[in-house]
């Protein structure tokens, strides 16, 4: 049996497709046990402070888990009031913030926890004299509304 150029081309295309499928599958790999060391997190400067992006991928029970840590400079807001379909936890690490929750602005300090319900208007601003740092945990499940 003789190998033709067409056979070589077909094998090359099949190999590329297999490689691409493997790369796509790795991008959707479920998160297993993990730790995130504060001293090893990459810090990216932003217009309002800094961010440490930790993870954004599916887990065994969630379509997506996204976690990041924001440091917000004094007198600034992370963004205007907004909504999104996913639910979200915010845990204040340091500083003094005001959050829009349930239609009211509330002042909170270190150790405070905020739950932003699905499609509920929310916002956060640093009302202190020092940077405020907070952990953000977002998730999407099969029950998360499309909008």
Secondary structure, DSSP 8 states (H G I E B T S, - for coil): ----HHHHHHHHHHHHHHHHHHHHHHHT----S----GGG---EE-SSEEEEEEEEE--SS-SEEEEEEEEE-TT-BSSSSB--SSEEEEEEEES-EEEEETTEEEEE-TT-EEEE-TT--BEEEE-SSS-EEEEEEEEE-TTS---
